[in-house]
Every structure is written in C-alpha cells, then in structure tokens.
Amino acid sequence: MSVDKVTVSMDSNILKKLDRLVKSKVFPSRSDAIQQAVVEKLVRTDRSRLNKELDKLTKEDIRAEKALADESLASEIEQWPPY
C-alpha cells in the first residue's frame, strides 16, 4: 500500500483526546487513528449514498426486479440435483 503524507489542522482539544487514546494504546499512532477514522467515515458515506439510491426505487421497480429473479429461479430449478 502506498502512503502519502498530509497535513491536518485540528482543534487542540480533539488532538489532546487523540493523544490520550494513543498513549493508552487504543491506537498505535496519531496517523493510524486518523486513517481509521477517515476510512470509517468513507464507508458510512458510501452506505448512505447506496441507501439514497435504493430509496429512489419505486414499489413497481422492486416488484419487477423480484419477478425477474423468480423467473430466473424457476427456469434453473429443473437443473438442480435432487436431495
């Protein structure tokens, strides 16, 4: 993994809390703590965006997708081995 250096300005109270977490070994370093926080935020943002897109689907869209899936399953079921 390639790593790039960045400079971050941060409220001094937040930085003190961060340093306490590093000192108590919750995180190995400031850098690691900040990277984990950014990754976590990015994941949440991606999920939020996905949920917004899913909300755009109408009930009709969902019914149509389910019908396509059921149709596909029905045609494949004959190919499944007996149990």
Secondary structure, DSSP 4 states (H G I P E B T S, - for coil): -----------HHHHHHHHHHHHTTSSS-HHHHHHHHHHHHHHHHHHHHHHHHHHT--HHHHHHHHHHHHHHHHHHHTTSPP-
